[in-house]
Amino acid sequence: MIFLINGRAFAHARTDTRVTLGDTEDWLIVNGDPHLDHPFHLHINPFQVISRNGRPEPQRQWKDTVLVRSGEEVRLRVAFRDFPGRTVYHCHNLDHEEMGMMGVLQIEEARG
């Protein structure tokens, strides 16, 4: 069994997502699994849940993990203010993470 993010299993040498230090991005996390919930965890940078299935989130608290239920779409807002370099995001179920449900995030300094 293998678990994927964006159709790919984890590869430590690959960069899956690139962002620029200082930017704020909205990410749409979609759980297409018809049976399992997945707690999405982002290292280093906290985020706010903006909406679930297109409905505004009533309380926008800073988090590093959010439960994305089976069939659910969750929109996150992440401000990449600090910590340039490589980090990861992954499912916080250990067996899912170990079976490939993880990606590498590269936070790059702005070029000027």
Secondary structure, 3 states (H helix, E strand, C coil): CCCCECCECCCCCCCCEEEECCCEEEEEEECCCCCCCEEEEECCCCEEEEEECCEECCCCCEECEEEECCCCEEEEEEECCCCCEEEEEEECCHHHHHCCCEEEEEEECCCC
